[in-house]
């Protein structure tokens, strides 16, 4: 039964432009990084064009691979939380916005299978986006001729990017529950913005490693020195957050009222 449910979820995206639009939107991030790297490399020309060359220098920004990859990791971490919230909100909320929830709920299949299938589709969707922007970032870095590239740096950056992408996904399952509870797109997006703000707030406290959305700040280095590895307790918090989000979404579909 699950393969059929999963195939149906992928078929729903066949004529949708949202996956392509989401990829194009996220691909603007590396283009922004290209601009900052160019400003750091050519401060004089940037100043003549009215760009912020002087400020880029004051921030300690240098046109090197380490700086570029650090900013890219922050983009995948923070930006990924928002984009994944949009992806999950779309997958679950569209059933109510488009009036197809009653059809899904009347299908003779356990409702938790729809939850698992949608989250698996979101994982594949997200993996494709991350892979795409990784290729884009590599092309931009090579095109700019950035200094400081080593195979070890590339390996570390690649693993760090996928770790951050994985953590972002683990933190987004509650958006599925909010989308089903709110029967639409807006509530999960608001929830994502709120948790992102709370994550930044708690990231500057001693509780950062215990608050799920602050763990991303620790890994991305947006709330202080970057953490290269997490304690077992933080890993447990991330896994439990993911499981609780999936369970809450399945429970809402199973026992929540549908007014369509």
BATI-65208 format. One line per field, with one value per residue: residue in three letters; x, y, z of N, C-alpha, C in turn; residue number from 1. Coordinates in steps of 0.02 Angstrom, whole numbers, plus 50000, padded with zeros to 5 digits. Layout:
// BATI-65208
residu ALA, ...
nxx X, ...
nyy Y, ...
nzz Z, ...
caxx X, ...
cayy Y, ...
cazz Z, ...
cxx X, ...
cyy Y, ...
czz Z, ...
num NUM, ...
// end
This chain:
// BATI-65208
residu UNK, UNK, UNK, UNK, UNK, UNK, UNK, UNK, UNK, UNK, UNK, UNK, UNK, UNK, UNK, UNK, UNK, UNK, UNK, UNK, UNK, UNK, UNK, UNK, UNK, UNK, UNK, UNK, UNK, UNK, UNK, UNK, UNK, UNK, UNK, UNK, UNK, UNK, UNK, UNK, UNK, UNK, UNK, UNK, UNK, UNK, UNK, UNK, UNK, UNK, UNK, UNK, UNK, UNK, UNK, UNK, UNK, UNK, UNK, UNK, UNK, UNK, UNK, UNK, UNK, UNK, UNK, UNK, UNK, UNK, UNK, UNK, UNK, UNK, UNK, UNK, UNK, UNK, UNK, UNK, UNK, UNK, UNK, UNK, UNK, UNK, UNK, UNK, UNK, UNK, UNK, UNK, UNK, UNK, UNK, UNK, UNK, UNK, UNK, UNK, UNK, UNK, UNK, UNK, UNK, UNK, UNK, UNK, UNK, UNK, UNK, UNK, UNK, UNK, UNK, UNK, UNK, UNK, UNK, UNK, UNK, UNK, UNK, UNK, UNK, UNK, UNK, UNK, UNK, UNK, UNK, UNK, UNK, UNK, UNK, UNK, UNK, UNK, UNK, UNK, UNK, UNK, UNK, UNK, UNK, UNK, UNK, UNK, UNK, UNK, UNK, UNK, UNK, UNK, UNK, UNK, UNK, UNK, UNK, UNK, UNK, UNK, UNK, UNK, UNK, UNK, UNK, UNK, UNK, UNK, UNK, UNK, UNK, UNK, UNK, UNK, UNK, UNK, UNK, UNK, UNK, UNK, UNK, UNK, UNK, UNK, UNK, UNK, UNK, UNK, UNK, UNK, UNK, UNK, UNK, UNK, UNK, UNK, UNK, UNK, UNK, UNK, UNK, UNK, UNK, UNK, UNK, UNK, UNK, UNK, UNK, UNK, UNK, UNK, UNK, UNK, UNK, UNK, UNK, UNK, UNK, UNK, UNK, UNK, UNK, UNK, UNK, UNK, UNK, UNK, UNK, UNK, UNK, UNK, UNK, UNK, UNK, UNK, UNK, UNK, UNK, UNK, UNK, UNK, UNK, UNK, UNK, UNK, UNK, UNK, UNK, UNK, UNK, UNK, UNK, UNK, UNK, UNK, UNK, UNK
nxx 50041, 50098, 50196, 50108, 50040, 50148, 50189, 50078, 50087, 50203, 50157, 50066, 50144, 50179, 50127, 50147, 50217, 50282, 50395, 50500, 50499, 50533, 50664, 50725, 50706, 50784, 50907, 50944, 51014, 51155, 51191, 51183, 51287, 51390, 51393, 51436, 51563, 51623, 51624, 51711, 51827, 51847, 51851, 51873, 51818, 51688, 51654, 51654, 51543, 51444, 51419, 51435, 51575, 51667, 51604, 51599, 51734, 51754, 51681, 51766, 51765, 51827, 51885, 51887, 51889, 51859, 51785, 51679, 51618, 51582, 51481, 51394, 51356, 51285, 51179, 51116, 51077, 50995, 50914, 50866, 50778, 50668, 50633, 50605, 50497, 50403, 50394, 50343, 50225, 50160, 50143, 50059, 49961, 49901, 49806, 49694, 49674, 49651, 49543, 49551, 49569, 49465, 49456, 49578, 49570, 49465, 49514, 49548, 49662, 49784, 49798, 49918, 50009, 50000, 50055, 50189, 50226, 50215, 50312, 50425, 50427, 50451, 50581, 50653, 50631, 50694, 50826, 50859, 50856, 50960, 51070, 51070, 51097, 51221, 51300, 51286, 51349, 51480, 51515, 51508, 51608, 51722, 51718, 51743, 51871, 51918, 52027, 52120, 52073, 52061, 52068, 52032, 51961, 51852, 51792, 51756, 51668, 51568, 51516, 51474, 51375, 51275, 51247, 51191, 51082, 51013, 50983, 50900, 50791, 50747, 50697, 50580, 50464, 50357, 50291, 50209, 50108, 50054, 50008, 49905, 49825, 49792, 49739, 49794, 49915, 49974, 49984, 50086, 50198, 50206, 50232, 50358, 50436, 50425, 50486, 50614, 50655, 50650, 50746, 50862, 50862, 50875, 50993, 51093, 51105, 51136, 51057, 51054, 51095, 50994, 50875, 50780, 50777, 50881, 50992, 51024, 51075, 51193, 51266, 51275, 51342, 51285, 51254, 51364, 51528, 51557, 51495, 51574, 51536, 51399, 51335, 51279, 51153, 51096, 51081, 50987, 50879, 50850, 50810, 50699, 50617, 50589, 50520, 50411, 50347, 50306, 50223, 50125, 50068, 50016, 49923, 49836, 49781, 49719, 49626, 49576, 49446, 49371, 49307, 49268
nyy 49940, 50064, 50098, 50133, 50243, 50330, 50344, 50410, 50531, 50586, 50597, 50699, 50810, 50820, 50909, 51026, 51186, 51226, 51154, 51187, 51326, 51343, 51294, 51387, 51501, 51474, 51466, 51595, 51628, 51582, 51669, 51791, 51774, 51769, 51904, 51967, 51908, 51957, 52093, 52093, 52052, 52149, 52288, 52423, 52442, 52406, 52507, 52616, 52586, 52609, 52513, 52416, 52412, 52459, 52430, 52291, 52261, 52305, 52210, 52105, 52020, 51911, 51866, 51716, 51536, 51474, 51580, 51596, 51469, 51463, 51561, 51504, 51388, 51445, 51497, 51380, 51323, 51421, 51477, 51359, 51309, 51395, 51377, 51239, 51238, 51302, 51206, 51091, 51147, 51170, 51039, 50977, 51075, 51107, 51011, 51050, 51181, 51163, 51081, 50941, 50862, 50785, 50683, 50619, 50578, 50490, 50384, 50209, 50181, 50175, 50322, 50370, 50331, 50423, 50533, 50491, 50472, 50601, 50670, 50601, 50635, 50771, 50763, 50711, 50812, 50920, 50870, 50872, 51010, 51056, 50989, 51049, 51187, 51170, 51131, 51248, 51340, 51290, 51314, 51454, 51488, 51436, 51512, 51640, 51625, 51600, 51600, 51479, 51348, 51176, 50996, 50938, 51043, 51051, 50926, 50935, 51045, 50993, 50885, 50956, 51038, 50946, 50893, 51004, 51022, 50904, 50919, 51031, 50973, 50881, 50969, 51017, 50945, 50976, 51076, 51011, 50960, 51082, 51133, 51043, 51058, 51195, 51195, 51245, 51358, 51469, 51465, 51365, 51429, 51546, 51485, 51432, 51548, 51600, 51500, 51506, 51632, 51612, 51513, 51584, 51671, 51585, 51531, 51611, 51583, 51475, 51366, 51325, 51203, 51119, 51164, 51135, 51215, 51301, 51225, 51219, 51348, 51338, 51245, 51308, 51422, 51546, 51599, 51626, 51552, 51421, 51257, 51105, 50975, 50887, 50861, 50702, 50722, 50830, 50776, 50679, 50761, 50820, 50707, 50663, 50775, 50772, 50648, 50670, 50773, 50709, 50611, 50692, 50751, 50639, 50597, 50707, 50699, 50577, 50588, 50716, 50833, 50847, 50970, 50982
nzz 50000, 50039, 49937, 49831, 49883, 49901, 49768, 49717, 49784, 49728, 49597, 49609, 49603, 49474, 49376, 49440, 49469, 49578, 49638, 49547, 49556, 49690, 49689, 49605, 49682, 49797, 49738, 49722, 49833, 49829, 49724, 49787, 49878, 49787, 49749, 49868, 49882, 49767, 49795, 49904, 49839, 49744, 49801, 49766, 49636, 49668, 49756, 49670, 49596, 49684, 49778, 49933, 49967, 50064, 50186, 50176, 50190, 50323, 50391, 50392, 50286, 50165, 50002, 49989, 49984, 50113, 50178, 50089, 50091, 50224, 50233, 50144, 50212, 50319, 50247, 50198, 50319, 50398, 50294, 50241, 50337, 50325, 50189, 50186, 50273, 50193, 50090, 50158, 50208, 50089, 50036, 50131, 50161, 50038, 50013, 50082, 50040, 49903, 49909, 49911, 50021, 50075, 49984, 49997, 50132, 50124, 50056, 50051, 50145, 50273, 50369, 50417, 50324, 50221, 50283, 50306, 50173, 50118, 50192, 50151, 50015, 50033, 50085, 49976, 49883, 49950, 49954, 49819, 49794, 49879, 49822, 49696, 49726, 49782, 49674, 49600, 49686, 49684, 49551, 49549, 49643, 49579, 49464, 49514, 49553, 49684, 49828, 49925, 49915, 49955, 49946, 50069, 50130, 50042, 50063, 50198, 50193, 50110, 50186, 50298, 50243, 50205, 50329, 50395, 50310, 50336, 50473, 50465, 50400, 50498, 50590, 50538, 50538, 50622, 50557, 50467, 50549, 50596, 50475, 50442, 50555, 50545, 50419, 50296, 50217, 50282, 50425, 50459, 50403, 50478, 50601, 50575, 50559, 50686, 50767, 50714, 50756, 50895, 50905, 50873, 50981, 51097, 51060, 51107, 51237, 51379, 51357, 51229, 51168, 51201, 51154, 51015, 50893, 50913, 50900, 50767, 50749, 50821, 50746, 50622, 50655, 50678, 50798, 50872, 50901, 50786, 50807, 50791, 50816, 50892, 51058, 51126, 51186, 51117, 50990, 51019, 51054, 50929, 50853, 50927, 50914, 50776, 50768, 50853, 50785, 50666, 50722, 50782, 50669, 50604, 50701, 50702, 50574, 50588, 50695, 50695, 50650, 50489, 50391, 50260
caxx 50000, 50138, 50223, 50056, 50028, 50206, 50187, 50025, 50112, 50248, 50118, 50033, 50191, 50198, 50109, 50155, 50276, 50310, 50464, 50547, 50501, 50570, 50735, 50748, 50709, 50842, 50968, 50963, 51061, 51224, 51203, 51197, 51354, 51436, 51399, 51479, 51631, 51650, 51637, 51772, 51884, 51856, 51820, 51877, 51767, 51622, 51640, 51637, 51476, 51397, 51407, 51459, 51642, 51699, 51573, 51620, 51800, 51748, 51655, 51817, 51749, 51881, 51865, 51920, 51843, 51831, 51733, 51623, 51584, 51550, 51419, 51349, 51328, 51234, 51121, 51081, 51047, 50939, 50868, 50835, 50721, 50611, 50612, 50573, 50431, 50361, 50383, 50298, 50160, 50128, 50124, 50002, 49909, 49866, 49748, 49638, 49664, 49624, 49483, 49562, 49580, 49413, 49471, 49635, 49548, 49418, 49550, 49555, 49732, 49798, 49814, 49988, 50048, 50002, 50103, 50256, 50240, 50226, 50377, 50476, 50428, 50485, 50652, 50682, 50627, 50746, 50891, 50871, 50872, 51027, 51118, 51071, 51132, 51291, 51332, 51288, 51400, 51545, 51528, 51521, 51673, 51774, 51717, 51774, 51942, 51930, 52088, 52116, 52038, 52097, 52022, 52006, 51909, 51794, 51760, 51725, 51611, 51515, 51485, 51439, 51315, 51224, 51226, 51145, 51021, 50977, 50956, 50844, 50733, 50723, 50663, 50524, 50405, 50300, 50254, 50157, 50053, 50023, 49971, 49843, 49784, 49767, 49708, 49817, 49986, 50000, 50000, 50153, 50250, 50213, 50265, 50430, 50469, 50428, 50537, 50679, 50671, 50664, 50809, 50915, 50862, 50903, 51061, 51140, 51100, 51164, 51009, 51053, 51102, 50934, 50817, 50791, 50790, 50945, 51046, 51044, 51117, 51258, 51300, 51288, 51385, 51251, 51243, 51428, 51574, 51525, 51506, 51590, 51500, 51347, 51332, 51225, 51089, 51068, 51059, 50924, 50828, 50832, 50773, 50634, 50578, 50565, 50471, 50351, 50313, 50273, 50169, 50072, 50035, 49976, 49867, 49789, 49745, 49679, 49571, 49550, 49386, 49378, 49242, 49254
cayy 50000, 50125, 50120, 50166, 50308, 50371, 50360, 50460, 50596, 50612, 50615, 50763, 50864, 50814, 50969, 51083, 51228, 51246, 51130, 51226, 51394, 51339, 51287, 51452, 51549, 51459, 51477, 51665, 51633, 51582, 51729, 51843, 51762, 51791, 51977, 51985, 51888, 52003, 52156, 52084, 52045, 52211, 52342, 52486, 52443, 52404, 52574, 52659, 52569, 52626, 52455, 52425, 52384, 52478, 52392, 52221, 52257, 52312, 52148, 52054, 51973, 51901, 51826, 51651, 51480, 51466, 51630, 51581, 51408, 51479, 51596, 51456, 51345, 51484, 51502, 51315, 51313, 51466, 51480, 51294, 51302, 51431, 51345, 51175, 51253, 51314, 51142, 51050, 51180, 51159, 50969, 50962, 51126, 51110, 50965, 51088, 51239, 51139, 51042, 50869, 50826, 50735, 50626, 50585, 50546, 50436, 50330, 50152, 50171, 50206, 50393, 50384, 50320, 50487, 50576, 50467, 50483, 50672, 50690, 50572, 50679, 50833, 50747, 50706, 50881, 50959, 50845, 50898, 51082, 51063, 50968, 51100, 51247, 51152, 51136, 51319, 51372, 51269, 51350, 51524, 51492, 51426, 51569, 51697, 51612, 51609, 51570, 51437, 51284, 51114, 50939, 50930, 51094, 51032, 50869, 50961, 51087, 50951, 50849, 51005, 51061, 50895, 50888, 51059, 51008, 50852, 50949, 51073, 50930, 50854, 51022, 51044, 50901, 51006, 51117, 50968, 50960, 51148, 51140, 51004, 51090, 51259, 51183, 51292, 51372, 51526, 51447, 51335, 51478, 51587, 51444, 51427, 51612, 51606, 51455, 51531, 51687, 51583, 51478, 51634, 51697, 51536, 51516, 51653, 51563, 51409, 51314, 51317, 51134, 51081, 51191, 51107, 51263, 51333, 51181, 51240, 51407, 51315, 51211, 51356, 51476, 51610, 51622, 51622, 51506, 51363, 51193, 51054, 50913, 50897, 50810, 50653, 50748, 50872, 50730, 50649, 50813, 50826, 50647, 50665, 50829, 50746, 50595, 50700, 50810, 50660, 50580, 50741, 50759, 50579, 50599, 50758, 50671, 50519, 50603, 50783, 50839, 50876, 51003, 50989
cazz 50000, 50044, 49871, 49791, 49913, 49885, 49696, 49708, 49808, 49677, 49538, 49622, 49587, 49404, 49340, 49484, 49457, 49643, 49648, 49507, 49584, 49753, 49672, 49579, 49738, 49840, 49699, 49729, 49889, 49804, 49685, 49836, 49903, 49734, 49752, 49925, 49866, 49717, 49830, 49943, 49794, 49705, 49840, 49731, 49583, 49701, 49784, 49614, 49574, 49737, 49821, 50002, 49973, 50127, 50240, 50170, 50220, 50394, 50419, 50389, 50232, 50117, 49944, 49994, 49989, 50181, 50191, 50045, 50115, 50289, 50218, 50111, 50265, 50355, 50203, 50198, 50384, 50412, 50237, 50232, 50383, 50296, 50127, 50203, 50300, 50135, 50055, 50198, 50209, 50023, 50029, 50174, 50158, 49974, 50015, 50108, 49997, 49839, 49921, 49898, 50083, 50084, 49941, 50029, 50194, 50108, 50023, 50097, 50163, 50339, 50358, 50432, 50263, 50184, 50319, 50290, 50102, 50106, 50220, 50107, 49957, 50054, 50092, 49908, 49857, 49982, 49933, 49751, 49799, 49908, 49772, 49644, 49748, 49792, 49608, 49583, 49727, 49660, 49488, 49566, 49675, 49528, 49419, 49547, 49566, 49756, 49854, 49985, 49904, 49965, 49948, 50138, 50141, 50003, 50096, 50259, 50175, 50084, 50241, 50340, 50209, 50209, 50399, 50407, 50273, 50373, 50535, 50445, 50387, 50561, 50628, 50500, 50538, 50656, 50509, 50439, 50597, 50596, 50412, 50448, 50606, 50520, 50354, 50246, 50210, 50320, 50494, 50466, 50387, 50538, 50652, 50557, 50574, 50759, 50795, 50693, 50801, 50961, 50900, 50878, 51049, 51142, 51038, 51144, 51307, 51395, 51341, 51157, 51146, 51219, 51118, 50947, 50840, 50927, 50880, 50700, 50757, 50845, 50692, 50568, 50680, 50677, 50867, 50906, 50868, 50757, 50840, 50741, 50832, 50942, 51111, 51115, 51207, 51063, 50937, 51043, 51049, 50858, 50832, 50960, 50882, 50712, 50779, 50882, 50732, 50622, 50760, 50791, 50605, 50592, 50747, 50679, 50516, 50610, 50740, 50685, 50608, 50423, 50378, 50188
cxx 50043, 50169, 50171, 50042, 50086, 50206, 50135, 50048, 50161, 50210, 50083, 50078, 50207, 50185, 50116, 50220, 50312, 50381, 50515, 50555, 50542, 50646, 50763, 50754, 50770, 50907, 50989, 51014, 51134, 51241, 51218, 51267, 51407, 51447, 51445, 51552, 51663, 51667, 51702, 51834, 51899, 51825, 51821, 51824, 51697, 51604, 51621, 51567, 51423, 51380, 51443, 51528, 51675, 51670, 51593, 51689, 51797, 51722, 51707, 51805, 51806, 51857, 51904, 51868, 51817, 51776, 51670, 51583, 51552, 51483, 51369, 51317, 51274, 51171, 51081, 51045, 50985, 50889, 50832, 50775, 50659, 50586, 50578, 50504, 50381, 50344, 50333, 50229, 50123, 50102, 50062, 49945, 49870, 49805, 49686, 49622, 49631, 49563, 49490, 49572, 49528, 49425, 49528, 49612, 49499, 49451, 49560, 49629, 49743, 49824, 49887, 50033, 50053, 50052, 50174, 50274, 50254, 50294, 50435, 50483, 50465, 50560, 50686, 50684, 50685, 50816, 50908, 50890, 50943, 51081, 51125, 51110, 51205, 51330, 51339, 51343, 51470, 51564, 51544, 51590, 51730, 51777, 51750, 51848, 51960, 51993, 52072, 52081, 52086, 52047, 51992, 51951, 51846, 51756, 51724, 51663, 51553, 51478, 51446, 51374, 51259, 51202, 51176, 51079, 50980, 50946, 50896, 50782, 50704, 50682, 50599, 50462, 50345, 50260, 50199, 50096, 50017, 49983, 49905, 49796, 49753, 49735, 49728, 49892, 50013, 50022, 50069, 50209, 50261, 50248, 50339, 50467, 50476, 50481, 50607, 50701, 50688, 50731, 50868, 50920, 50896, 50975, 51113, 51137, 51133, 51118, 51009, 51054, 51041, 50871, 50826, 50811, 50852, 51004, 51071, 51090, 51188, 51298, 51319, 51333, 51352, 51238, 51308, 51475, 51539, 51544, 51517, 51553, 51451, 51352, 51275, 51156, 51056, 51044, 50993, 50867, 50804, 50790, 50703, 50588, 50548, 50510, 50406, 50312, 50275, 50213, 50110, 50033, 49990, 49915, 49815, 49748, 49698, 49618, 49542, 49489, 49404, 49310, 49227, 49191
cyy 50063, 50145, 50155, 50236, 50356, 50391, 50414, 50529, 50627, 50634, 50682, 50822, 50867, 50879, 51032, 51120, 51245, 51218, 51170, 51296, 51394, 51333, 51354, 51503, 51537, 51471, 51551, 51675, 51632, 51643, 51788, 51836, 51782, 51867, 51998, 51966, 51935, 52070, 52150, 52080, 52110, 52270, 52410, 52493, 52443, 52472, 52622, 52647, 52585, 52568, 52464, 52394, 52399, 52437, 52318, 52213, 52261, 52248, 52092, 52002, 51970, 51855, 51761, 51597, 51470, 51516, 51614, 51521, 51419, 51513, 51549, 51409, 51381, 51490, 51437, 51303, 51356, 51469, 51414, 51283, 51336, 51397, 51278, 51185, 51266, 51249, 51099, 51081, 51169, 51088, 50951, 51012, 51127, 51064, 51002, 51149, 51219, 51094, 50967, 50829, 50771, 50673, 50585, 50546, 50489, 50377, 50272, 50136, 50204, 50277, 50409, 50372, 50383, 50534, 50556, 50481, 50557, 50695, 50660, 50613, 50744, 50821, 50743, 50775, 50923, 50936, 50869, 50971, 51092, 51044, 51021, 51162, 51233, 51158, 51209, 51354, 51353, 51306, 51423, 51532, 51484, 51485, 51631, 51687, 51622, 51572, 51523, 51371, 51226, 51057, 50928, 50980, 51076, 50976, 50892, 51002, 51045, 50915, 50897, 51029, 51009, 50882, 50942, 51048, 50954, 50877, 50992, 51031, 50902, 50905, 51046, 51000, 50931, 51051, 51076, 50967, 51027, 51159, 51103, 51036, 51154, 51255, 51235, 51303, 51420, 51507, 51414, 51383, 51525, 51549, 51440, 51491, 51620, 51562, 51476, 51588, 51661, 51547, 51526, 51662, 51648, 51517, 51556, 51638, 51495, 51352, 51296, 51244, 51091, 51106, 51173, 51158, 51306, 51290, 51198, 51301, 51388, 51285, 51260, 51413, 51544, 51638, 51619, 51576, 51443, 51300, 51139, 50989, 50928, 50843, 50762, 50679, 50790, 50829, 50697, 50698, 50820, 50768, 50647, 50718, 50805, 50694, 50624, 50739, 50764, 50629, 50628, 50751, 50699, 50578, 50649, 50733, 50615, 50540, 50674, 50785, 50871, 50905, 51011, 50950
czz 50000, 49977, 49828, 49817, 49896, 49812, 49682, 49730, 49758, 49615, 49547, 49604, 49513, 49365, 49382, 49467, 49522, 49654, 49609, 49536, 49649, 49740, 49647, 49635, 49781, 49804, 49700, 49785, 49867, 49761, 49731, 49865, 49851, 49736, 49809, 49912, 49815, 49749, 49870, 49899, 49757, 49742, 49804, 49677, 49613, 49729, 49728, 49588, 49627, 49782, 49888, 50010, 50039, 50185, 50237, 50201, 50296, 50427, 50418, 50335, 50183, 50061, 49943, 49999, 50061, 50197, 50152, 50072, 50183, 50278, 50185, 50163, 50304, 50313, 50202, 50264, 50396, 50356, 50226, 50277, 50354, 50232, 50140, 50234, 50244, 50098, 50093, 50201, 50144, 50017, 50070, 50166, 50094, 49973, 50038, 50064, 49931, 49847, 49908, 49963, 50094, 50042, 49973, 50091, 50181, 50074, 50073, 50110, 50231, 50329, 50374, 50371, 50221, 50217, 50302, 50218, 50088, 50134, 50178, 50043, 49974, 50060, 50024, 49876, 49884, 49961, 49862, 49752, 49825, 49858, 49717, 49665, 49764, 49727, 49588, 49621, 49703, 49596, 49503, 49597, 49625, 49481, 49448, 49560, 49639, 49777, 49911, 49976, 49917, 49964, 50017, 50153, 50104, 50037, 50159, 50244, 50149, 50140, 50286, 50309, 50216, 50281, 50416, 50371, 50309, 50437, 50519, 50432, 50452, 50600, 50595, 50502, 50573, 50610, 50475, 50485, 50597, 50532, 50414, 50499, 50581, 50452, 50301, 50249, 50262, 50391, 50500, 50449, 50446, 50594, 50638, 50574, 50649, 50790, 50774, 50738, 50871, 50961, 50905, 50949, 51098, 51123, 51075, 51219, 51318, 51379, 51267, 51135, 51163, 51184, 51044, 50895, 50853, 50905, 50810, 50704, 50779, 50787, 50636, 50590, 50679, 50747, 50907, 50868, 50845, 50794, 50787, 50753, 50889, 50996, 51098, 51135, 51153, 51006, 50956, 51038, 50977, 50835, 50863, 50931, 50817, 50722, 50806, 50830, 50685, 50658, 50769, 50726, 50591, 50638, 50726, 50620, 50538, 50650, 50733, 50640, 50540, 50402, 50304, 50170
num 1, 2, 3, 4, 5, 6, 7, 8, 9, 10, 11, 12, 13, 14, 15, 16, 17, 18, 19, 20, 21, 22, 23, 24, 25, 26, 27, 28, 29, 30, 31, 32, 33, 34, 35, 36, 37, 38, 39, 40, 41, 42, 43, 44, 45, 46, 47, 48, 49, 50, 51, 52, 53, 54, 55, 56, 57, 58, 59, 60, 61, 62, 63, 64, 65, 66, 67, 68, 69, 70, 71, 72, 73, 74, 75, 76, 77, 78, 79, 80, 81, 82, 83, 84, 85, 86, 87, 88, 89, 90, 91, 92, 93, 94, 95, 96, 97, 98, 99, 100, 101, 102, 103, 104, 105, 106, 107, 108, 109, 110, 111, 112, 113, 114, 115, 116, 117, 118, 119, 120, 121, 122, 123, 124, 125, 126, 127, 128, 129, 130, 131, 132, 133, 134, 135, 136, 137, 138, 139, 140, 141, 142, 143, 144, 145, 146, 147, 148, 149, 150, 151, 152, 153, 154, 155, 156, 157, 158, 159, 160, 161, 162, 163, 164, 165, 166, 167, 168, 169, 170, 171, 172, 173, 174, 175, 176, 177, 178, 179, 180, 181, 182, 183, 184, 185, 186, 187, 188, 189, 190, 191, 192, 193, 194, 195, 196, 197, 198, 199, 200, 201, 202, 203, 204, 205, 206, 207, 208, 209, 210, 211, 212, 213, 214, 215, 216, 217, 218, 219, 220, 221, 222, 223, 224, 225, 226, 227, 228, 229, 230, 231, 232, 233, 234, 235, 236, 237, 238, 239, 240, 241, 242, 243, 244, 245, 246, 247, 248, 249, 250, 251, 252, 253, 254, 255, 256, 257, 258, 259, 260
// end
